[in-house]
Amino acid sequence: MVPNDELIRIIDLLNTTYEGEEAWHGPSVVDVLRGVTPEMAGKRISPNTHSIAELVFHMTSWRIFCVKKMQGDEAFDITTPNKDFGALPDKIDDFEWEALEMELSLSQEELINELDKRDDDEFLEDIVPGRDYTYYDMLHGIINHDMYHTGQIMIMYKTLLLKVAGPRYNDDEADEYGSPFGSSSHEQDDYY
């Protein structure tokens, strides 16, 4: 039997990025979404950006893509904007927001369950059905995809907080870059 050390590392990275408390890159997906309200989830920070709700739908869609590919579904694809980012309303209610968060959580569980079915690392070098890259590349891609969109959501969250509350600081409270969100010191991990 071939060892599954790399698969174990990938599962750990997927879980840490999604809900880990001590990820080196900063807050996990779950941590960042914790403060988002349904009202915030549907808002755009500018007309040409996605809403937080759309980004959550998008992250879920690509997890489902990974699951389908792991199951050998060559035909499955995300070919339209509605399949990729959803056709969501601008106003998201409590139920819709809870459903989007639940679908993201379930897609994470499905992906981990699909990976848990594998007993060695050999499949990681196989080509994903209908694609020209390996499972290794796809799985690391979804980890990077999560970090990228989590960063976007964090920026949107902070922007929306400022739009709602207005600037609640004076120039003396801003850090050296003019940010009201704390100093540039890495001594504290206060991401909010």
C-alpha positions as a printed Julia matrix, in Angstrom:
192×3 Matrix{Float64}:
   0.0    0.0     0.0
   1.24   3.46   -0.9
   1.25   5.94    1.99
  -1.31   8.74    2.12
   0.85  11.4     3.78
   0.16  14.01    1.09
  -3.57  13.34    1.16
  -3.59  13.8     4.93
  -1.78  17.15    4.51
  -4.27  18.27    1.86
  -7.25  17.37    4.09
  -5.61  19.27    6.94
  -5.1   22.34    4.74
  -8.7   22.19    3.51
  -9.99  22.01    7.08
  -7.64  24.69    8.39
  -8.51  27.09    5.6
 -12.2   26.45    6.07
 -12.57  26.41    9.86
  -9.17  26.31   11.53
  -8.5   28.49   14.52
  -4.8   28.87   13.95
  -4.23  29.17   10.23
  -0.98  30.97    9.5
  -2.62  33.1     6.79
  -5.23  34.63    9.09
  -8.9   33.97    9.78
 -10.62  30.95    8.27
 -13.65  31.08    5.99
 -15.93  30.35    8.97
 -14.27  33.06   11.09
 -14.71  35.71    8.41
 -18.34  34.81    7.75
 -19.21  34.84   11.46
 -19.83  38.6    11.57
 -21.62  38.9     8.22
 -25.31  39.72    8.52
 -27.9   38.85    5.85
 -28.14  42.56    5.01
 -24.38  42.76    4.45
 -24.36  39.51    2.47
 -26.51  40.94   -0.32
 -24.82  44.33   -0.65
 -22.17  45.25   -3.2
 -19.38  47.64   -2.36
 -19.52  48.92   -5.95
 -21.7   48.1    -8.96
 -19.09  45.89  -10.64
 -18.33  43.65   -7.65
 -19.93  40.49   -6.37
 -21.76  40.46   -3.07
 -20.58  38.34   -0.15
 -23.55  36.03   -0.79
 -22.44  35.54   -4.39
 -18.89  34.76   -3.27
 -20.19  32.17   -0.81
 -22.3   30.62   -3.59
 -19.2   30.64   -5.83
 -17.03  28.94   -3.2
 -19.73  26.3    -2.75
 -20.03  25.76   -6.52
 -16.33  25.03   -6.86
 -16.34  22.62   -3.92
 -19.2   20.78   -5.62
 -17.15  20.8    -8.83
 -14.28  19.13   -6.95
 -16.61  16.52   -5.43
 -18.15  15.7    -8.84
 -14.7   15.36  -10.4
 -13.52  13.14   -7.54
 -16.56  10.96   -8.28
 -15.4   10.67  -11.91
 -18.05  12.94  -13.47
 -16.33  14.09  -16.66
 -19.32  16.07  -17.95
 -19.98  18.19  -14.85
 -18.96  21.81  -15.35
 -19.73  25.3   -14.17
 -20.4   27.0   -17.47
 -22.74  29.89  -16.72
 -22.61  32.84  -14.34
 -25.76  31.51  -12.61
 -24.02  28.2   -11.86
 -20.85  30.0   -10.77
 -22.09  32.95   -8.7
 -25.82  32.29   -8.51
 -28.72  34.51   -9.44
 -29.17  35.96   -5.98
 -31.3   38.94   -5.0
 -29.7   42.12   -3.7
 -31.6   41.74   -0.45
 -30.8   38.51    1.33
 -33.07  37.48    4.18
 -32.11  35.42    7.24
 -33.33  32.17    5.71
 -31.43  32.68    2.42
 -28.21  33.6     4.23
 -28.49  30.62    6.56
 -29.11  28.35    3.56
 -26.05  29.7     1.72
 -23.84  29.17    4.77
 -25.27  25.67    5.29
 -24.68  24.72    1.64
 -21.06  25.87    1.96
 -20.64  23.8     5.11
 -22.22  20.74    3.49
 -20.01  21.09    0.4
 -16.96  21.15    2.69
 -18.15  17.95    4.4
 -18.82  16.29    1.05
 -15.34  17.14   -0.21
 -13.64  15.82    2.92
 -15.8   12.66    2.86
 -14.85  12.07   -0.77
 -11.16  12.43    0.1
 -11.54  10.13    3.11
 -12.6    7.34    0.73
  -9.07   7.28   -0.74
  -6.45   5.13    0.95
  -3.32   6.35   -0.8
  -1.76   9.29   -2.62
  -1.55   7.68   -6.06
  -4.77   9.26   -7.38
  -3.34  12.75   -6.78
  -1.26  12.43   -9.96
  -4.24  11.3   -12.07
  -5.79  13.77  -14.49
  -9.16  15.2   -13.41
 -11.92  13.9   -15.74
 -12.56  16.41  -18.53
  -9.6   18.61  -17.55
  -5.88  18.83  -18.22
  -4.65  19.06  -14.62
  -4.2   16.61  -11.77
  -6.25  16.06   -8.64
  -3.26  17.42   -6.72
  -3.51  20.71   -8.64
  -7.3   20.85   -8.28
  -7.23  20.3    -4.51
  -4.49  22.84   -3.91
  -6.39  25.15   -6.23
  -9.53  24.98   -4.07
  -7.44  25.8    -0.98
  -5.95  28.86   -2.7
  -9.39  29.76   -4.06
 -10.79  29.8    -0.5
  -8.01  32.02    0.79
  -8.42  34.46   -2.09
 -12.17  34.83   -1.67
 -11.93  34.89    2.13
  -9.65  37.91    1.76
 -12.18  39.55   -0.55
 -14.99  38.88    1.91
 -12.94  40.38    4.76
 -12.32  43.57    2.77
 -15.99  43.78    1.82
 -17.05  43.19    5.43
 -14.83  46.01    6.68
 -15.97  48.32    3.89
 -19.62  47.62    4.63
 -19.05  48.25    8.34
 -17.6   51.66    7.51
 -20.48  52.48    5.16
 -23.05  51.61    7.82
 -21.33  53.05   10.87
 -19.3   55.78    9.22
 -15.79  56.54   10.31
 -15.73  56.25   14.1
 -12.18  57.35   14.6
 -10.08  60.43   14.3
  -6.7   60.77   12.62
  -4.92  60.12   15.92
  -6.47  56.63   16.1
  -5.46  55.56   12.58
  -2.39  53.44   12.03
   0.57  54.56    9.93
  -1.35  53.69    6.74
  -4.46  55.63    7.68
  -6.42  52.51    8.57
  -8.88  52.52   11.48
  -8.55  48.73   11.8
  -5.53  48.58   14.04
  -1.83  49.02   13.9
   0.44  47.22   11.49
   1.99  45.41   14.44
   1.81  41.64   14.18
   1.92  41.27   17.96
  -1.85  40.89   18.02
  -3.95  38.88   15.62
  -6.97  41.15   15.68
  -8.22  40.77   12.11
 -11.42  42.68   12.64
